[in-house]
Amino acid sequence: MANGVPNGKMQAEEPSPLLAEWQRAERYSSAGAYILTSLAMTSLTKYAASIWRFPGSSILLLVECIATVVALLVQAPKHRPYRPFSAAILRHLPLVTLAKALNMYLSFLAMKRTSLPVYNVLKRLQPVYALLQDWLIRGTTSSGWELGGIAIMCFGSVVTGLGDLDFDLVGYAVALAAAACQSLYLVLARHAQDKVQDLTHLDLLFYTAFYNCIIFLPLSALEFDEVQGFLSREGEVTRLIYFLVPYVILGALLNYTTFWCTAANSPIATAVAGGAKGILSTIIGLIQFGAHLTVFGWLGLVGNTAGGLVYSFAHAFKKRGAKEKGG
């Protein structure tokens, strides 16, 4: 049941023209906000992992989650308090939280071992996982063009790996696992909204951040001694303070825009938006951090990007056709 209506029992009434325009604007706005915040957060995380080499990834993630929880609690409406221990929330949200925590943690590790362009190529495979997961969990299917775009992306990723002069098997495996976890938490988040009445993207943001605090707290304790030694170096405490302010703000915004984009569109559409972010991030990553690819590797990167574009257009045309058929 979703929003009090049994699944498959009743079709939603056709929205008014004004509401339809608002929903269209929300879809584009949420996707654009997700792309921009994800782009900024990727660059900042890459700096922390590869340039600054801060050893406390769990501590950074814990601070981000705490800040998100506090901010949402402050502005939570009094007539609708958060209920993290209610039966419905405990039934559907822990798996979303675990998938999100794994994505956050593994992404940080992957950036230590791969260049930003290669990292983006591997994370761009998220629609591959979303395709299977959305079909298994929510029963959705994809068109032939969508499958073709996914096949091109996969082929391009393989070619990129063959032409990567800094190829790191562990880094590739971790990045692929992170992409799978990112896709899984988007699908599970949408599934939770299908099952839990009136569950908004703000609710999802709060509950996942709240539960992630429980996950990252013991992991942060394990990193404490190493971080303490790192911060004993001259100037590192000041650098940490300057880093945390934009990191916490962008982390909270990324969590918000991710769930907003998924709620306004679909998990696969969010994956496509992430692919668009990957193209921009690849360009910025080349300028800021560089990459060591052969001509073969660059061809693979271009092929992977082309596959993402094919998939994006196929997904858009599929949604438009479904709406015209329904109307």
Secondary structure, 3 states (H helix, E strand, C coil): CECCECCCCCCCCCCCHHHHHHHHHHHHHHHHHHHHHHHHHHHHHHHHHHHHCCCCHHHHHHHHHHHHHHHHHHHCCCCCCCCCCCHHHHHHHHHHHHHHHHHHHHHHHHHHHCCHHHHHHHHCCHHHHHHHHHHHHHCCCCCHHHHHHHHHHHHHHHHHHHCECCCCHHHHHHHHHHHHHHHHHHHHHHHHHHHCCCCCHHHHHHHHHHHHHHHHHHHHHHHHHHHHHHHCCCCHHHHHHHHHHHHHHHHHHHHHHHHHHHHHCCHHHHHHHHHHHHHHHHHHHHHHCCCCECHHHHHHHHHHHHHHHHHHHHHHHHHHHHHHHHC
